[in-house]
Amino acid sequence: MFTSVLMIEKALTSADVEFVSTLHGDEPVSFHVLLQPRGDQADRLLRAIDDIALGELDDAAREGETPEGAAAKEPAEQALAVSLTALRAVGSQAEGRLVEDHPLDALKTLVGEVGADEVIVLTDPHYVEEFFHRDWASRARHKVGVPVLKLFSHSKA
């Protein structure tokens, strides 16, 4: 069985589930999912810039309406539950947890705990962080000791 650590920032769409669950053909995959609740206001400007770069001006304008920090924990728990259910529905083993501390430290720890074969970072595009190689995937490549695949999530279910 192939073991993947899947790092996400929102609920998986049906297209996301199909994509990650078929990456290895017919080989069974066990997913260990990490989801980080939305951060605090410091990240809001970067998310708005990403929305503008993608032409999603309405999303940029509504950036302040999305729960952050402690208020984001409950929606994150629901997104994780939906994602795990969807992965299991296509025949994959799946378990997961919310990231409580620094996401890359949690990722490195989990990779070691489960003996992961790879890490898949599935996020929305983050142009500013990616340009400066400060996104999760770029930073994880230097930290986790297994291959890291960067994929962009689908925005609609």
N, C-alpha and C positions, 0 to 999 in steps of 0.2 A: 504494500500500500504506500502511496506517495503522500507525504505530509507537507502541507502548505500552511504557512502563517499568512493570513489575509488581513491587511491593515486597511480599514475603511473609515470614512468620516460621516457617512449617512447610510440609510437603509439601502440594501442592494435592490436594484430593479430586476425584473425578470430577464432582461437582456444581460445584465451583469452576471446573474447566476448562471445563465446558459454559457456565457463566455468563459468564466473561471472554471466551471465544472467540466468543460470539454477541452481544456488546454492540453491534457495528457491523454487524449483519446479515450480508450475503454478502460484504462488503468484506474482502479478505485482511488479516490482521494479523500484524505482526512483534513478538514479545515479547522484551524484554530484562529478565530476571528478576534481582532482587537479593534475597538471603536473608541475614538476619543471624542467626548462631548465638546461642543463648540467652546472655544476659549473666551477670554475676556475682551473688553473693548479695544485692547491694543491691536488685535487682529482684524478689527472691523474695517480699517482703512485698506489693508491689503486685499481683503475679500471684495470690497467695493471696486478697487482698481481691476481686479480679475473680472468682475461682472462687466465693467465698462469695456475691457479689452475683448470680451466675448460678444459685445453688442447687446447685453442684457441690462439696459438702462433701468428698467422697472425694478429688477432685482437689486441693483446698486442703490436705488432710492429707498427700498424697503429694508435695507441691511440692518437698520436699528430696531426693527420689529422682531427679529429672531432672538429667541432666548439664548443667553450666554451664561457662562460660569455655572453657579449652583442651579440656576433655573433650567439649564440645558440637560441636567442629569436624567430627568424622567423621559423626555423625548428621545434621548440617546439610548436608554434602556429599551424603549419600545422599538427603535430602529434596529437594535441588536437582535431582539427577539424575532422580529420579522425576517431579518437576514438569515438567522440560523434555521428558522422554519423553512424558508425557501430553499436553502442548500440541502436540507434533509429531504425535502420533497422530491428532489431530483436524484436521490440515492446516495448522496455524500454523507459522510460522518461530519458532524459540525458541533463545535462548542465554542464559547466565546466569553469575553469579559470587556468591561469598560476600562479604559486607561485612566488610572487615578493620578499618576505622576507624569514624569517626562515620557513622551511616547517612544522615543528611541531606546531608553533604558528598559522600558517594559517589553519592547520588541526583542531586544537582545536576550533578555531573561527568558522570554517564552520560547524563542528559537532553541536555546539550550535545554530547557525543560522538556520539550517535546521531540527533540532531535529532528527538527525541520529540515526538509530537503531544499526548500526555497521560501522566499518571502515575496508576496504579491502586494504591492501598494496600489490600491484602487481608489483614486480621488478625482475630484474635479480638477481642471487645469488651474494651476497657481503660477501665473506667469512671472510675477516678481520673484518669488522664491526659487522657481526653476531657473530663471536667468542667472541668479547668483549661486545656484547649486545649494540652496538652503532648504529645499523641499525634503520630505521624508525619505523618498527613494534615494536621492543623491547622497544624503547623509548616512542612510542605512547601509549603503554599499561598503562603507568604510568601517562598519561597526559589527555586523552580524555574522560574518564568516560563511554565508551561503549565498547563492545567486539571488539577486533582487530584481524583480520585474515590475516596471512602472506601467500601469494601465489607467486610462481615463474612464471614469464611470459614465453611465448613461443617465441623462437627467430625467427621463420620463419612464414610468413603469410600463 
